[in-house]
Every structure is written in structure tokens, then in C-alpha cells.
Amino acid sequence: MCGNWSPEAQLKLNSSNNLMIPLEEAEAFFLSHAAVFLDAQSQDLFADLTSNLPP
């Protein structure tokens, strides 16, 4: 498919507002309980990513 599939292009609202924020701003929202971040990865992918971590 042709098109811009970059993360930046995929994280835009119809109003063209970008949904990406700097890590520092995300951390401030999280620490002030102003935002909740959800991991939408599949369980299988998560298991693959954590398989080499100590128990």
C-alpha cells in the first residue's frame, strides 16, 4: 500500500492534531495521575519481550 505509515502519521486526529507528546510530558501526566497509558501489544509479543528478564 502506498501512503505514509510512520508513527507520526498514524497518530494524528482528523483535525490534524498530533497525538505524540514528549516523554517528559507523558511522565508528568502519569506521575500526577492525569493520564493512564495502556499497552495494546498482543500477549504473545509481550511474552517474547519479557522472556529474557529475571523472574
Long-range contacts (C-beta under 8 A, 24 or more apart in sequence): none
